[in-house]
Amino acid sequence: MQLENSAPAGGNKKESRQAFLLSYIEQHHYISIEEIARLCAVTMQTARRDIMALEATGKVRRIHGGATIATPVDPGTYRQRRLDQAAQKQAIAAFVANIIPDNATLFIDTGTTCEAIARALTDIRQGLRIVTYSLRVASIISENSEFALAIPGGFVRAVDGGIFQEDTPDFINRFKFDYAVISVSGIDDDADLCDDDRTEVAAVSKALNQSRYKLLAVDSSKFGKSALVKLGALNIVDAVITDSAPPQNIIQKIQAYNMQLHLCETADP
């Protein structure tokens, strides 16, 4: 896939180039500045200006070194995630809130499970210092006036309240955490952690690197699922917190990595 050198008769080269770039990003989910310069035969400065113009339309989002699609998960899918496995997510959230001590520093990921964890933390914890790039998590956390809260600036992704700009990973990298609490879209059959968005993976990777203890909180429906972007192997976290036993291949990986597995009971309906 490469841009033709000539614009349509009467057309605008810049508009044609940006339409090509939008189509490319929709198909491949990410493009680097270097790829833009090569595919479109333009300078790096022009490539950056094109990305800024596309970001202004709300269709793409700049990230370090390139751009990605603005909303990889459609709103309907995200709304359904709020309803799916709700009781299991509440049980996971209660467990996480009980193992994190008062006055801890922590990073909280985005997503419906992490929103449930945020609510559980506000119920029982005191003196927490929290960094998140989720506006919805931040809104829940802000209800507790005793908590210190930091969020990056940038565009808000309407589908899930994620806050992103090019230097979001760098913002997160400025902090050190006692705990990182993350969730993912899937844990595939190779026991790799996968997510839908390259920018989220970059932000979460920085948080994991800055954390002493790394907690993966996922409901059991995520086992055996894959997603677009690989975050890393299962052993990038210290513990898996879920509602029921994973498949045997995942259990074998957990045992081989000498990780912790916590199964949270779900209250009977």
Secondary structure, 3 states (H helix, E strand, C coil): CCCCCCCCCCCCHHHHHHHHHHHHHHHHCEEEHHHHHHHHCCCHHHHHHHHHHHHHCCCEEEECCEEEECCCCCHHHHHHHHHCCHHHHHHHHHHHHHHCCCCCEEEECCCHHHHHHHHHHHHHCCCCEEEECEHHHHHHHCCCCCCEEECCCCEEECCCCEEECCCHHHHHHCCCEEEEEECCCEECCCCEEEECCHHHHHHHHHHHHCEEEEEEECCHHHECCCCCEEEEEHHHCCEEEECCCCCHHHHHHHHHCCCEEEECCCCCC
